[in-house]
């Protein structure tokens, strides 16, 4: 395997160099050294970045993703963890379906105002009680 410059890794992985530096700071990836001022990475980092991207897309935190790698950088993904995340996603999909349907109804509802629409009022009550989950925001500084 050959070493890749940080700019090349960023371009190939489709992430900014700042994300690579952040991931390195979090221990998710490691550079092999420097050429001048530029970090160098083993080409295997691209597969690791793909796994990180998949984990982020699935909703895993960076700390959870970090635990999915051995100290030498090899994937070690617990199948029970994947199953549990799939169940969480099923729940979220159901919640989003209810939210979507309620919003579509409210958009076409013949009630004079949204606040007079019983379906919209139920959606508000669900949101207030936490039954309809609001999308989570990423922590500041997290890519």
Secondary structure, DSSP 8 states (H G I E B T S, - for coil): --EEEHHHHHHHHTS-HHHHHHHHHTTS----EEETTEEEEETTHHHHHHHHHHHHHHT--HHHHHTTB-TTS-B---HHHHHHHHHHHHHHHHHHHHHHHHHHHHHH--SSSGGG-HHHHHHHHHHHHTSS-------TT--
